[in-house]
Amino acid sequence: MYVCSCFGVTEAQVEQHAQDGACTPRQIASACKAGTDCGSCVRRIQAILGRGACPRREQAGQGRPVLAGTGRPNALDGLDEAA
């Protein structure tokens, strides 16, 4: 089913971009232009992302800091402050 009629982007394509790391409507737009013309599909993209299409959202919600865009725990967590 098409999510973005302007650029012919399907729900499956949005889900694939989310699996590849695009976790916001802006990142989806950067990946495939969906949402950048008339904007009527942005709410649908938000809904797709909100129902778990982005794997990093689950990791980010586990209480540990996550480096933006990497999905990895903060590399500085284990370092002691210098005295």
C-alpha positions as CSV (number, residue, x, y, z in Angstrom):
1,M,0.0,0.0,0.0
2,Y,1.3,3.5,-0.9
3,V,2.2,5.8,2.0
4,C,3.4,8.7,-0.2
5,S,1.6,9.2,-3.4
6,C,3.8,12.0,-4.5
7,F,6.9,9.8,-4.7
8,G,5.4,6.4,-4.9
9,V,6.7,5.2,-1.5
10,T,5.1,2.1,-0.1
11,E,4.6,1.1,3.6
12,A,7.0,-1.7,3.0
13,Q,9.7,0.7,1.8
14,V,9.1,2.9,4.9
15,E,9.5,-0.1,7.1
16,Q,12.7,-1.2,5.4
17,H,14.2,2.3,5.8
18,A,13.2,2.1,9.5
19,Q,15.0,-1.2,9.8
20,D,18.0,0.4,8.1
21,G,18.1,3.0,10.8
22,A,15.7,5.8,9.8
23,C,13.7,6.3,13.0
24,T,12.0,9.7,12.4
25,P,9.9,11.1,9.6
26,R,12.7,13.4,8.8
27,Q,15.1,10.5,8.4
28,I,12.6,8.7,6.3
29,A,12.3,11.8,4.1
30,S,16.1,11.9,3.7
31,A,16.1,8.2,2.7
32,C,13.2,8.3,0.1
33,K,11.7,11.8,-0.1
34,A,8.4,10.6,1.5
35,G,6.7,13.5,3.2
36,T,8.7,16.3,1.5
37,D,6.2,17.4,-1.1
38,C,2.6,17.8,0.0
39,G,3.2,16.4,3.5
40,S,-0.1,14.5,3.7
41,C,1.8,11.2,4.5
42,V,3.8,12.4,7.5
43,R,1.2,11.3,10.0
44,R,1.1,7.9,8.4
45,I,4.9,7.6,8.5
46,Q,4.7,8.6,12.2
47,A,2.2,5.8,12.8
48,I,4.4,3.2,11.0
49,L,7.4,4.3,13.1
50,G,5.3,4.3,16.2
51,R,4.2,0.7,15.9
52,G,7.7,-0.6,16.1
53,A,9.2,-0.4,12.7
54,C,12.3,1.2,14.1
55,P,14.4,-1.3,16.1
56,R,16.5,1.4,17.8
57,R,13.4,2.8,19.6
58,E,13.3,-0.3,21.8
59,Q,17.0,-0.1,22.6
60,A,16.8,3.6,23.4
61,G,14.0,3.0,25.9
62,Q,16.0,0.6,28.1
63,G,17.4,3.4,30.4
64,R,20.9,3.4,29.1
65,P,22.2,6.5,27.2
66,V,22.4,5.8,23.4
67,L,24.7,7.7,21.1
68,A,22.6,9.5,18.5
69,G,22.3,7.5,15.3
70,T,24.3,4.5,16.5
71,G,22.0,2.4,18.6
72,R,25.0,1.6,20.9
73,P,25.4,2.4,24.6
74,N,27.4,5.5,25.4
75,A,31.1,4.6,25.1
76,L,31.9,6.9,28.1
77,D,29.7,4.9,30.6
78,G,32.6,2.8,31.9
79,L,35.2,5.6,32.2
80,D,36.0,7.1,35.6
81,E,36.4,10.8,35.9
82,A,40.0,12.0,36.0
83,A,41.0,13.2,39.5
